[in-house]
């Protein structure tokens, strides 16, 4: 039996910075469960809350997520740390952990003076030397989500893992640092039942596995999923229940045998990744396997701004449109902008991209809600009929992209006529002038260029 410290009645504050995110902070939910087993009081807040900061706490845990939320995360840590700004006492222990803290451990230490707790808290004594409880194995405490008004869209789900880590070592991925050892099986039954007993039935099953298809125990994992109530056609409260392998399923590892197993559970959507045209044949084979199994809803992460070019990106989106039409399935493409895992902002520009093109992709997906429809007419209107038209769309001023219909007959038409009249060097000059600059900066730059075609067309970018 695990050793547990004597109940202390400690007051525990759990903090998630105020960035926008869909998924509840699973790590903090497990830490809350750990402390409540020990007889401690746990309270959760989202963001910087003066009301709770000015109370007395024995421990404060601050989680971190993405490195590009660096500024907000550091600001949140400082908000809760400094005695002159709050009532944190001399005996208060402040812990910082999570994804970004693990990846940027030294940087967080230099910036805040706090030595982060790294990794998954998957060993005894991670938080208390006299306890053998393993935090990562605790049943998540969903009750803390009621402490904040922030609503997580995916809170009505059992959230966890059937495997840990990944057998791949992709250079653009943080998983090798976060979970270096691949664990090919985690029994989901105990924690699903624990959530059910303590916090009630959940509608869906959200699995955060990084590469479940790499597990030689996929049959056992599928059997576990069925055992906890997620079979094809399963419903709860009259609503269908779904299994979501949220991090995606590796198209390179999908076989007919594995697809037959996955078809036994209600996977929806079926998530794949399409990182470059180099894997087009492999990706298409996977899509055909999914369609042949009768699954109609596919969601594909389409990486861009890495080593790809805009043309490569367009080809992959178009490929999904063609496959959707041929196979009578819905493939929703989700453009995923590459940002290095150690980058502290979102401003990274890949070798074949520029800041204007990246901003234009954001404008296009802003209109679509982040997804790219599989409808051919929509795709052609949003992304163009070929590489040249796509490049032209990416070069347009932001309002002409976001409000395409509103400006189609006036500003956009004039811009297009002027842009097509430029030669290649002039178009490159325009893109250089507008990339990464605000309207005010473009206006100031335009004033120094005198007259000419480039000077005239820059006026469209200042409105």
N, C-alpha and C positions, 0 to 999 in steps of 0.2 A: 504493500500500500504506500502511495506517495506521501512523503513528509510534507506537512503544511505548517507554516508559521502560526503561532498563536494569534487569534483574532486581535486586531489592533484598533479597529474602527477608524482607520485612516481616511482622510478626505482626498479623493482622486479626481483631478480635472483632465479630461480628454479633449484635445483640440485638433480640429482640421482647419487649415487655412481657408480663406474665403474664395478660392477659385471655384469655377463651375465644373461639376463632374456628375456623371450619371450614376455611378456605383457607390454604395455606402462604404465607409472606411473599415474594411474587414479586419485589419490589424487592430484598430482601436476597439472594435467590437469584441475581439478575443481578449484584449487586455482588460476590458471592463468585466468580462466573464471571469477572468482569473482573479481580479481583486474582489469581486463579490463572493466568490468561493471562500476567500480569506476573511470575509466579514467586513470588507471596506465599503465605503460609499463612493459611487462613481457618477460623475456628471459630464455630459458631452456638450460642446459648443462648436458652432461653425463660424470661423472668423475671429475677429478681435472684439471681445465683449468686455467692456469696462465693469459691468455689473458683477461678473464672476471673477474678473481679474483682481478686484479689490477685496475679495474674500480670502480667508486663510486656507491654503491647500498644503497637504503633506507631499503630494507628488503632482506634477503636471507633465503629461505626455503630449507631444506635438508631432503629428505625422507629416510626411512629405510625399509628394507624388512625382510630378515631372520636373526636370531640371529647368525647363524654360519658365517655370513659375518661381524662379529664384528670388526675385525682388520681393514679391508678396510673401513668400515663405519666410525669408530672413526678417522682414518687417514684423511678421506675426511672432516669430521667436523673440525678438527684442521687446515686443509689446508685453509679453508675459514674463520676461526675464528680469528686467531692470527694477530694483527695489524702489528707485525714485519715481517710477511710473505706476507702481502697484503695491500690493500688500504681500508680495511673495516674501516669506520669512527666511531667516538664516538657515533654518533646517529643511526648507522646501527643496526637494530634488526635482530638477527639470530634465526630462528625457526628450531627445529628438531622434526619430527613426523613420523608417519607410524607404521608398524607392530612391528618391533623390539624395537622401542622407547617406544611403549606402554607396551610391555611385560617386558622390562628391563629398566623401567623409572629411578629407583634409580641408577642403574649401569651407565647409560649414563650421569646422572647428576654428579656422582662422577668422571667419567673419563674425561668429557669435560667442566664441570662447567655450562652447559646449562640445564635448566629445560625443558624436552620434553613436547610437546603438545600431549596429548594422545587421543585415540578414533577416531571417524569418523567425527568430526567437524559438527555434526548434530543438533546444537543449534544456535540460533541467538547470535551475538556478540562474536563468537569464535576467530575472528582475529581483529575485530575493535568494541569497545564498543558502538559506535554510529551507528552501522548498524544492521538491522534485517535480512539481507540476510543470508541464510543458505548455507554454502559452499558445503555440501554433496549433496544438491539438484541442484547445478549448472549443466548446460549442459557442459560436458567436452570439453575443447579447444584442438582440434586435431592439430591446426596449430603450436603449440610449438614443435611438433615432427620434423618439418622441420628445427629447429635450430641446430640439431645435425646430424652427419653422421651415427650414430648408427641406425641400421635397426631392428625394432621390427617385428618379423615374423607375429604377430597377430594384426597388426595395422589397417588392412582393415576390421574392424568389429565394430558394435555398442557394446560398453562394459559397462556393468552395472549390476544391481540387480533387480530381481522381488520379492525378500524377503531379509530380513537381519537377521543375527544371526542364531542360530540353537536351536532346542528343546532338542538336546542331550547334554550331558556334558562329552564327551569322555576324559579320563585322558591324552591322548597323543596329544590333539588338543588345539590350541591357541584361537579358536573362542570364547569360553566363556569369555575370558579376553578382546578380541577385540570388540565383539558385544554381550554383555551379555543379551540383551533383544531380544527375537524372534519377528520379525515383519513379519506377514504372508502374506502381500501383499504390493507391491510397483508398482504403475502404470508406466509401461515402455513407454507408448505412448508419453507423453510430451517430455521426454529426447531423444527418438529416433527421433521424428520430429524435435527437436531442433538441433540435430547433422546434420540431413539431410539438414535443412535450412541453417546452418552456415558453414558446412564443406563438404557437398555433400553426396551422397548415399554411403553406405558401403555394402560390399558384404555379410557379415555374421553377426550373432547375438551371442555374447559371454556373457553368463550370469554367474556371479561369485557367485551365491547363494550357501550357505553352505549345505542347506537341503531343497530344494524346495518341495520335496514330503511330508514334514511334514505340509505343508500349507493346511488348509481346503478350501482354495480358488484356488486350482490348476486349476479348470475349467475357472476361470476368467483370470488367468495368461496365459493359453493356448489361450484363446480368444484374449487377448491383443497381443500375439505373431503373431497370424494370421492377426490381424488388421493392424499390421505394415508391412505386406508383406511377412511373412515367413510361407507359406503354403506348403504342400507336392508338389514337382515338381516345386516350384518357381525358377526362374532364373533371373540373372542380367548380362547384357552384354554377353549372351549366356552361362554363367556359373551357375551351380547349387548353390543355397543359402542354408546355413545350420545354425541350432541352436546348440550351444555347451554349455551344462551345465558343465562348465569346472571343477568344484570341485567334480563332481560325483553325482550320484543319489543313494539314500539309498535303497539297495536291500531288507532290512527288511521291508520297507514301500511300496514296489511296489505291487500293486494289479492289477487284471484284469481290473477293472474300471479305475484306474489311467493309466494303459498301453494303454487302448483305447483312452484316452485323448491325451497322448503323441504321439500316432501314427498319430494324425492329423497335426503334425508339423514335419519339416524335421530335426529331431535330428540326428546328425552325427558328431562324433561317439556317440554311447550310452555308457556313462561312468558309470561304477560300481566300487565298492571297495570290495576286498576279503581279509580281515584283518587276518583271522585265519581259520583253518579247523573246528573250533567250529561252524561256520556259513555255512558250506558246503551245507547243505540241503536248507537253505534259499537262499543262493546265486544261487544254481542250479535252484531253482524254478523261481527266477527272470530272469535268462538267458533264460529259456524256455518261459516265458511270452514275452520277447523281440523278440525271434526268431519266435514265433507264430504270432506276429504282423507284420512280414515281414521285420524287420530290420536286416540287414546282417552284420553290422560293429559295433562290441562291443570293447570297450577299458576298461581294468580293471586295477585299481591300486592294486598292490599286496604288502602289507606292509611286511617288514622283519626287523630283528634286534630289535624287540620289546620284546614280551614275547614268540615268536615263536622259533622254532629250524630250522636248515637247512632242516631237514626232512619234517617238516610242510610246509616250503616254497616250496620245491620240489613237494610235494603232490598237492598244489594248482596250480602250473604251469602245472603239468601233467593233473589235472582235467580240466583245460581250453582246453588243447589239445584234450582230449577225447570228451568234449562237442562240440567243433568246428567240429570235424569229424562227430559226430552223428547228429547234427542239421543243418549241412551245412551252418554255419556262420563263420565269421572270428573274433576270440577273440584274440586281441593283449594284452598280459600281460605286464604291466609296473611296474617293481620292484621299490618300493619306500622305501628307507632306512630310518628307524626311527632315528631321532635325537631329543632329548628333546628340547622343544620350548625355553628353556633358555640357551641351550648349545652355547658356543661362538666359537666352531669349529666343524668339522665334524668327530671327533675321537671317538664318543661314541660307545661302544661295548656292545651289549645286553648280557643277562646272559647265553644264549646258543650258542653264536657266539664267534669268535676270530678275531683278526685284519687281519690275513691271509685270512680267508674265506670271510670277507667283501671286501677285496681288490680283491679277485678272482671274486666275483660277478661283481664288477666294470669292470674287464677285459673282462668278458663274454659279458656284455651289451655294452662295448665300441665297440666290433665287430658288434653288432646288432643295434647300433644306439639308444640304450636305451630300445627298445621293444623286447619282446620275441615272436617269430612267432608261429602261431597256427599249423604250419606244423609238423607232427609227426617226420619225418626224421631229420628236423632241431633241434627239441627239444632233441631228443636222442643224437645227435652229440654234442650239446652244453652243456647239463645238465646230460647226462647219462641215462642208462636204469633203474636204481634203486637207492635206497639210498646210497648203498656202492659205486657205480660208481660216483655218484654225489659228495660224500665226497672226493673221490680220485681226481676228477677234481679240487675241491676247494683247494686241497693240492698242486697242481702243481705249479712250478715256473711261474711267469707272462708271459715270452716270449712263453712258451709252450702252454699257454691258448690263448693268442692273435694271435699267428702265428701257430695255431694248425697243419695246413697242412705242413708248412715249416719244423717243428721239429718232425713230426710224425714218421719218420723212423730212426732218429738219437738220439738226446738228449732226446726227450720225451719218446721214447721206452726204452732207458737205465734207465731213471729215474723211469718209471713205474715198470720195472723189479726189481730194487733195492727197491722201496717203498713197493712192494707187499711182498718182502722177510722179511720185518721188522715185529716184533710183535707189539701188540697194544701199549705197553709202549714206544717202540722206535718211533712209529709214533707220539705219543703225544709229545715226546721229540723234534722231528723234527719241529712240528708245534709251539712248545713253542720257539724254537730257531729262527724261521723265522718270527713270528708274530710281526708286528709293527716295524721291523728293516729294515734299508737300506741294500743294497748289501755290502757296505763297512763294516757296523757293523756286518753283518753275516760272512763276510770274517774274521774279527778280532776274532769273537767268535769261528769260525771253527778252527782257529789256536791253540786254547787252549784245544781242545777236544782230541788231540792225534789221534790215528787211530781207525778204526771201521766202521761199517755200517752207523751209523748216521753221522760221520765225512765225509764219502765219498759222501753221498747223498746231503749234504749241499753245495757241490761244484756247483750243478746245480743252486742254488739260488744266486750265486755270479757272474754269467756271464752277 
